[in-house]
Amino acid sequence: MSIHLETELQKHKTSITDLPNLLIGADTVVPTLHGPKRYVNFDNAASTPTFQPITDAVISFLRWYSNVHRGTGFKSQLSSWAFERSRDIVAEFVGADLDKQVVIFTMNATEAINKLSRRFPLERGDIILTTLMEHHSNELPWRRAGKVEHVGLDDDGTISKYDFLSKLAAFGSRIKLVAISGASNVTGYINDLDFLAEKAHDVGAKILVDAAQLAPHRPIDMKPHDAKRWIDYLVFSAHKMYAPFGVGVLVGDRETFEQGDPETVGGGVVDMVTLEEAYWTDLPEKEEAGTPDIVGVVALSKAIRLFQSLGWEAMIQHEAKLTAYALQQLKQIPEVTLYGDIDPANAAQRLGVISFNFGDLPHALVAAILSYEGAIGVRAGCFCAQPYVKSILHMSDEELKALEKQILSRDRSHVPGAVRVSFGLYNTKDEIDRLIEMLHKIASGDYNKGYVLNKEKGEYAPRDFVVEFGEYFGL
Ligand SMILES: Cc1ncc(COP(=O)(O)O)c(C=O)c1O
């Protein structure tokens, strides 16, 4: 039987230096205004590509693929085994206690938070305490669930511990949940989860950690419930962890999901259905209506095995080196304004997510030049964290009001934001050099002057540069 969940990686230890060669699409050449160039991906905070051992495992598993649970055929039994074994691998990866907690597979982190927001028991007057640093996915679901209060930021863009403690003191036991990101997708700041968890528990609140950014870059330990600093709920996404096959994870207290009706109803969530009644089955199936993404879950396990084979120390060091180097280089370009902690010496205490602006050039134009002329993939805008980005840009209320008016009239030409580069395990110093070289070119005005702004989208593209995507990938 050849499902490589455990054995292969344990036999062959993978090292960070192997990764550029194991990357799927490593040598992909893309069209630019100056002819074809090898693509550089600095958009890993949005989604990562995948690696050969992971796709090998997927292909190998597909030979055995069949729907899970209650199928009697050998392939169904094997698929069920792989699916449930993966659940254990995920639980172990984040230090979940399966006696008290349950691992629920979703589609992504957003779906996981939405699920929790519909299942978390809240009464009128209860408060969900979140922060100004959050991704919209850890903000908007809570607004629908109840009353949301926000912890403010310090001047450097970190979460204000003082404001956090003040809010805890002001609202006390009315706070039922502290919903907070493990790390920022804008500045790469890593939050002090031990401190936040302990203080949240002191007022009787539970804590949800949005680990969409943290999980691919730092070990997470949810800790046993007698540890004072345990994490009650955790979410993350496989597509940011080199397994882009459509899986998210929600880990949480069993009792939250044992009570009440499942969030989504349909096949798989019931023990018995009559025309009058439905009797819900046990967790985790109760919260995984319909056919789950079995292949995606297997791919996630394989990604976790890859992390284990590489080792956190090596992963953290590699990304810190890239981050320190990029910061050093970026700081030497006078047009570049960096946000967050820009000290290269602190690179190991943050993620390799760097946001910046460039002189008076719109962030969307800089991103377009990097793409259309340098074949460098970055992201520009607010990164689904508008309140946070507006805060770190120090926008005034008047500016925000004027902007709101423009955007609502479908003009996104002045949307605030930044350019974001974010590193993955396979990125190299040479690739950063390519970015820096391009930025120097932009600084000296050595770039195409024929970019056209699409006002409605707020995006720039070179005039008369038409690409037939079907020539690169057929459907
Ligand atoms: C901090 C954070 N939370 C949540 C999300 C949403 O993740 P997903 O797109 O997997 O739902 C993201 C995605 O960028 C993120 O960075």
The ligand as an SDF file (V2000), in Angstrom:
LIG
                    3D

 16 16  0  0  0  0  0  0  0  0999 V2000
   -4.6980   36.6440    9.1180 C   0  0  0  0  0  0  0  0  0  0  0  0
   -5.6360   36.0140    8.1240 C   0  0  0  0  0  0  0  0  0  0  0  0
   -6.7960   35.5170    8.5600 N   0  0  0  0  0  0  0  0  0  0  0  0
   -7.6700   34.9330    7.7300 C   0  0  0  0  0  0  0  0  0  0  0  0
   -7.4010   34.8200    6.3950 C   0  0  0  0  0  0  0  0  0  0  0  0
   -8.3940   34.1650    5.5050 C   0  0  0  0  0  0  0  0  0  0  0  0
   -7.8840   32.9530    5.0610 O   0  0  0  0  0  0  0  0  0  0  0  0
   -8.6450   32.1260    3.9490 P   0  0  0  0  0  0  0  0  0  0  0  0
   -8.4930   32.8900    2.6810 O   0  0  0  0  0  0  0  0  0  0  0  0
   -7.9470   30.8180    3.9250 O   0  0  0  0  0  0  0  0  0  0  0  0
  -10.0410   32.0060    4.3530 O   0  0  0  0  0  0  0  0  0  0  0  0
   -6.1980   35.3220    5.8960 C   0  0  0  0  0  0  0  0  0  0  0  0
   -5.9000   35.2540    4.4570 C   0  0  0  0  0  0  0  0  0  0  0  0
   -5.0690   35.9450    3.9290 O   0  0  0  0  0  0  0  0  0  0  0  0
   -5.2890   35.9320    6.7840 C   0  0  0  0  0  0  0  0  0  0  0  0
   -4.1280   36.4250    6.3620 O   0  0  0  0  0  0  0  0  0  0  0  0
  1  2  1  0
  2  3  1  0
  2 15  2  0
  3  4  2  0
  4  5  1  0
  5  6  1  0
  5 12  2  0
  6  7  1  0
  7  8  1  0
  8  9  2  0
  8 10  1  0
  8 11  1  0
 12 13  1  0
 12 15  1  0
 13 14  2  0
 15 16  1  0
M  END
$$$$
